Amino acid sequence: MMSDISTNSMDPISAYLGENSLRLHQLYDTCSDMVFLECSFGHKLRGLFVYFDGLTDDERLNEIRHQISSLEKDYDERVELEGAIRSEIAHFSFKEVCTFTELNEQVTNGNPVLLIDGMTEGHAFSLAKWRKRAIEDPVAESVIRGPREGFSESLTDNTAMLRRKLRDSRLKMKGVEVGRYSKTRVMIAYMEELAAPGLIKEVEERLSKIDVDGVLESGNIEEFIEDQPYSPFPQVMATERPDTATAGLLEGRAVILTDGTPFVLVAPIGFFSLVQSPEDYYQRFMISIAIRWLRYLFLLVALLLPSAYVAILTYHQEMIPTALLLSVAKSREEIPFPALMEAIIMEIMFEALREAGVRLPKQVGAAVSIVGALVIGQAATSAGLVSSPMVMVVAITGIASFMLPHYTMGISIRLLRFPIMLMAGLLGLLGLLLGVIAIVIHLSSLRSFGLPYLSPLGPGMKEEWQDVLLRMPAWSPSRRPRLTRSGGGQRRGKGGKPAPPVKEESDQG
């Protein structure tokens, strides 16, 4: 009986179109965006197009439907008509589906399925048409010199960007699905002869163990595949720049692309990878070295300056020159809070202003952040709630945190600033030193897919220090990271060194 038909999506497609139609109406009950488009072939066969409205290219679908339906010849045999239909369908890109599970997978991906009375297989046409954002300049990782294109929410476009930058057959991509209901498509990209086989196998195993209802962004995947999820430091790099992902592939790393987000994941990574900027390799090497050392300096400033100010002002006033100490004491004579409380209040207010500037519309976000900081800082100083030196310390710390090129690393430094500040307020410089030692011990024990987080400094690999402390010229010999490569480690040879200038011959005899 038709009324007893089950809606089990694992069942095979029936040869009776009426039975398939009833089963599909039961399967997609209350799905008002599901379209059931009936058609006929000549005078002997009926057909049914099934697709979701908004996911399919309607113009091309109508073209296919009219072209197939134009078979008006009254064939003497049904077999002849079926053969003519198969011959006509062969002109289009399609895939045969035999079960309702396969049919559901195709229609949810935007591909309409054609069911024909008397045939036990459906024909899914490649007519997906997603609304997608155009390729734009990366927002979170802007550079002055470098490519202006960033990943988009389309997985197909993202993989094409990598293919365009690495035009080699050794660039491999393995696709998996993550999420019980979302069935999000995830792609693992790697260079076959550069990435260690064990790394790719480990990435596949960690992705296969993810059991969750849905994956909406690559950040959901990042939390599942981290080595130590309770660490404040990111163990996977999230980037929206194709050149950064390509550089990771050339170093033997794996790149994880997730459908629906412009941020891809690069693994394994280390501490120094998150402090470097893609622009370091596009500027002249002397400029890059100077900016890199400036970035290291201000990383320490962003982490330790408020704590050092609190510790010295509270316990070690003898370290301050007399003239400066008198000036600071004069600015603090009417402040009702100790230095620690003053620093915590100002840091919390600065973080709130920064977060508000991010959430506000672009047209007013920057203005509100700047005006809010100036007004609140001036009002707090005039009211005697905070001192002028503390406002300056917090402002310098905020500027220093903006110098970190990766947002996730900046967030970690901003978070660690508060416990170190508390230890400095309780124990002085000893507490600050204990906090730094605790962070170094934690970083030394941290791993990213088995890669030591502080490599190449720990464990020591002197031949790779040149890319951490310095940025060698593009023509100098260089090797790939030893802990990620599987094959030959030579990345740049000696043949690219520029030739010495040609001496002009003198005209004098």
N, C-alpha and C positions, 0 to 999 in steps of 0.2 A: 504494500500500500504506500502511496506517495506520502501520506501523513506520518508514516513511521520512519521516514528517512532520518538518519542521524546526521548531526552537524560535525562529526569528527573530521578535522581537516587532514588527517592522515589517509583518508580513504582515496582510492584511485578515481579518476574521472570516468563517468559512465558514458556509454555509447548513446544514451537517450538524452537529448537536449532538455526536455521537460524536467527530467529528474535532476539534471545538473543545475537548471535554473532555480528549482525549488530549494535545493541544498544551498546554493549561493545566497538566496534571499534569507534563509535561516541563519547562515553564517554571518552575514552582514546586516542583521536586523538592527533597525534604528540608526543605520549609517546613511544619513541623508545625502552625503557627498558621493556615494557609490552610484555609478551610472551603468544601467543595463540597456544596451542599444541593440535591438533586434534588427536582423537583415535577412534577405533571402538570396539564394543563388539559383538563377533560372527558375524552373517551376517544380523542382524536386527536393531541394535542400533548404533548411533554415539554419541560421547562424546567430550568435550572440556575442557582442563585444562587451567585455567587463573591464572597467577602469575607474579610478578615483578622479573626480573632477578637480582640476587645478594642478595635477601632477603629470599630465599628458599633453603632448603637442596636438591640439585639436585639429589644426589645419592639415597636418600630415595624416592624422587618423582618418579624417573625412576623405582625403585623397585615396587612401588605401581601400576604404570601405566602398567608395563609388567604383573604383577600378575592379574590385573583386565582384561587386554586385552586377556589373555590366555583362556578366556571362549569361546572356539571355537565350542562348541556343538551347533548344529542347533536346537534350541528349536522349538517345534511346535507352541507354543503360545508366544506372546510378553510378556504376564504377567509372564510367567515362567522365561523368560530371565531377566526381571526386578527384580524378586524375587531373582534370583541367584546373580545378581549384588549387591543388597542390602545386601545379606548374606555375600558376599565377602568383601564389604566395612566395615561391622560391625567388622572386625578384626582389623581395624585401628582406631586411635583416630581422630574423626571428629566432626564437628558441622554443623547442617543444617542451611542454609540461605534462606530466602524467598523473599527478596527485593534486589535491586541493592545497596541500602545504606549499608545493611549488607554485601553484597559481597565486596564493596569497603573497608569497615572496615577490613575485613579479609585479603584481598590481600595486603593492605598497612601495615598490621602487619606481613607480611611474610608468611601467610598461603595460599597455592594454593587452588583454588575452582574448583571443577569438576561439569560441567553442562552436563546433559544427555538428549537426545532428548526424549520428552514425559513426563518428570518430571518437576514439577513446583517448585522444591526446589533444591538448590545446596548443595554440600558437601565440607566443608572447612576442610582440613586436617591440623593438628598441626605439620607443618614442617618448622617453622620459624628458620632461622639460621643467627644470627646477628654476624657481626665482632665486637668483644669486647676486651677491654684491660684486661689483667690478673690482679689479685688482687695484689696490691703492697703496700709498706710502705707509710703511709700518708706523703705528702710533706709539707703541711702547718702546721701540728701539730705533729712534731716529738718529741719523748720521748726517754730517755735512757733506762728506764725500763717500759715495758708494751707491749701490743699486737702490732705486726708489720703489721697487715692487715688494709687496708682502703677500704672505699666504692669505687665502680667502676661506670661506666656509665650505667650499666645494672640494671634496677629496680628489675628484678627477683633475681639477685645475692644479691642485697642489702637487700631485704626482707628476703632472706634465711640466711644471716648473723645474722639478728636480731632473727630469729627463732632458730638459733643454740645457741645463748646466752640465750634466754628466752624460755625454752622448757615447755611452759605452755599454756593451751587452753584459758586462759584469755587474752593473747596477741591478740588483734583484729586489723584488717587492713581493712580500707574502701577505695575503689578505686573510683576516679573521673577523668574526662577529662577536661583539661583546654586549651583554644586556639581554635579559630574558624577554622583555617587551620592546625595548627600543631597537634591538638588533643592529646596533651601531657598527658601521663598517670601520675597521681599523687596519692600517697597512704598516707593515714592518719593512723599512728600506735599509739596505746595506750593500757594501761593495764586496763581491764574492771573495776576492783574493786579499782583501785588506782587513776585513772584520774576522775576528776569531770565531770559529764555528761554535765553541762553547758559549760565547756571548749571545749569539742569535738563538741558540737552543734555550738558554736561560730566559731570554725575553719572551719567547713563545710559551714556555711553561708558566711564567708568571701571568701572562695575559689569559691563558687557558683556565687558570684557577680563579679568575674574577667571576663571582656569582652575585649579580646585582640586578635589580629590576630594569634599570636604564642607565646609560652613559650619555650625559648631555654635553660634556666638555672634557678636554684632555686632562684637566685637573682631577676629575674623578678617577681616571686611570692612574695618574701619578701617585695618588695615595695608596693604591693597591700594590704597586710594584716597587716602592721604596724599600731599601734595606732596613732602615731604622725610622719608622714613622713618627717617633716621638722626638726626633731631633729638630731643632729650629732651623737647621740649614737645609736647603734644597739639595736632593741627591740626583735629580734629573733636571736638565736644562729645558725650560720652556721658551721657545722663540717663535716669532712670526716672520723671520727673515729667511728666504731661501738660500742666500749665500752663507749664512751661519750654519744651516742644516747641511749644506753641501760640504763645507769645511769639516764638519763632524764626520761625514761619510768618508772623506779622503783621509781622515785620521784613524779609520777603522772602527768608528762608533756606529751604533744603530740609531735610526730615526723612526719614531712612531708617529704616524699621521692618523688623525681621528676625523671622521666625517662630521661636519657641522661646526667646526671651530677653526680659526686661523692660527692657533698655537699648536705647534708640533713639539714632541719631546725628543731630546737627544740624550743618549746614555751609552756608556758611563761618562760621568763628568767629575771634575775635581774643583777644589776651592778656587784655584787660579783661573780656571776656565770661566768662572762667573764674575771675575773681576776684570777680565779683558773685554775689549769692545771690538766689533768687526772692523771699525774704522782704524784700529791700530795697524792693520795690514794694508790699508789703502793710502795712508799718509807716508811721507818719507820717513825712513827708519829713525833718524835722529829726533824728529818731532815726536814720533810714537814713543820712543824711550822716555823722553821728558814727561809726556802726558801720563804714561804708565806709572812712573815713579810718583808723580803728583797724585795719581789716583790711590796708590798705596798709602801715601802720607795722609790723605784726607779720609781714608777708610779708618785709620787709627784715630783721627780726630773725631769722626762721627761716633765711634765706639767709646772713646775714653775721655774726651774733653770735659763733659759735665761732671763725670766722676772725679777726675783730677782736680777740677775747680772746687768741688765740695770737700774733698779730702784735704787739700792744702789749706783752704780757708777755715776748716774746722779744727784740724789737728796740727798742721805744719805751717803756721804763720811765719816762722823764721825763714822759710824758703822764699818769701816774697820780699822784694826790695822795699826799703822803708818808705820811699815816696809813693810807690804804688799801694803799699799797705795802708798808708794814711788816706789815700784817695778812696780805696775800697771801703775802709771803715767809715769814712764820712758819708758814703752813699748808702751804707747799711745801718746807720745809727737809729733810724726810725722804722726799720723793717721789723714787723712782729714775729716773723717766722725764722727758724734756723735755715742754714744754707741748703740742707737736704730737702726740707719741705718746699722751699722756694724753687729749687731745681725741678722737683717732681711736678709741681703745679704748672710751671712754665712749659715743661716738656709735654705734659698732657694737653695743654691748650694749643701748643704748636701742632701736635699730631691731629688734634680735632680740626684745626683750620686746614691742614693739608688734606685730610680726608673729605672735608666739606667742599674744598676746591675741586676735588676729583669728581664728586657726585653731582655738582651743579652743572648746568649747561655750559658749553664751552665759551659762549659769549660773555657770561658773567662770572664763571668760575675763577679765572685768573685775577680779575679785578677784585672780587670779594676776598680772595686769599690775601692779596697784597694789602688792600685797605684794612681788612680785619686785623692783620698782624700789626700794622702800624698803629691803628687806633687802640687796640687792646694793649699793646706794649707801652704806648705813651700814657694811656690812662692808668695802667697798673703802676707805672713808675711815678706818675704824679700823685697817685693816691697813697703811695708809700707801701704798697703790697709786695713789690719786688724791686730789686736794685738795678741800676743801669748796667753794671758789669754782667749780671745774670742774663739780662735780655740779650746782650751782645754774645755771650757764650752760647745761648740757645740758638740764636740766629746763625752763628758760624757752624754749629753742629748740624742744623737743618740743611744749610748749603752743602756741607760736606757729604751728607747722605745722598744728595741728588747726583753726586759725581759717579756713583756706582751704576754701571751700564745696564745691569739686570735688576728688575724690580724685586724679584724674589729674594736676592741677596740683600738688597737694601732693607726689605722688611725684616729680615733676620737680624741685621745690625741694629735696627731701631728697637726691636724687641729685647735684645740682650743689653741694651743701654740701661734699662731700668734695674735689673738685679745687680749689675756692677755698681750702679749709683747707690743702691742701698748698702752694699758691702763697704763702699768707700765712706759712706756717712757713718757707719758703725765702727769700722776699724781703720779708717784713714787709708794711706797709701798701701798698707799691708793688705787691706781688704781688696783694693784695686788689683794688686799683684796676684792675690789668690784667685780673683775672678778671671784674670787673663790666663793663669795656669790651668784653671778648670776648662776654659774654652779650648786651649791648645791640646789638652789631654783628650777632650771629646773629639776634636777634629782628627787627632791621630788615630783614634779607634774607629772612625766613621768609614764606611765603604759605600761605593756606588757600583752595584753589580760586580762586586769583588775588587774594584779598583780602589786603592787607598786614596782617601780624600785629599791628602796633602801631597800627593805625587806631583812632580818629580822631586820635591824637597824631602819628602819622607814617604817611602824609602828613597835614599839619595841616589839620583841618577844624574851625574854631573853633565853628561852629554846633552841633556834636555833642559838644563838650567837656562840656556841662552834664550829660550822662548818664554821664560817666567820673569827673570830679572831684567832681561833686555828684550829687544826685538831686532833680530839680526836682519841685514839687508836681504832682499828677495833673491839676489844672485848667490848668496853664500850657501854652502852645503848644509843640508838639514835632513834629519831623520824623523820618521813618524814616531808617535809615543810608543815606547816599548811594551807597555802593559796592555795596549789595545790592538796592536798589529798582529797579523798571523803570518804574512809572507815577508817579502823584502821590505826593509825599513827605510830605504833611501827615498826621500821625498823630493829633494832638489839636488841636482848634481853640480859639478864645478864648471860646466861648460857655459853657464849663463853669465859669468862675471864680465862686467863691461871692460872693453879694451882701453888701454892707456891712451891719452890724447896724442895725436900725431904732431911731432915737432916740425914747424915750418922751416924750410931751408933759407938761409940768409942769401940775399942778393949780392952781397959783397964778395968779391973774388978774393 
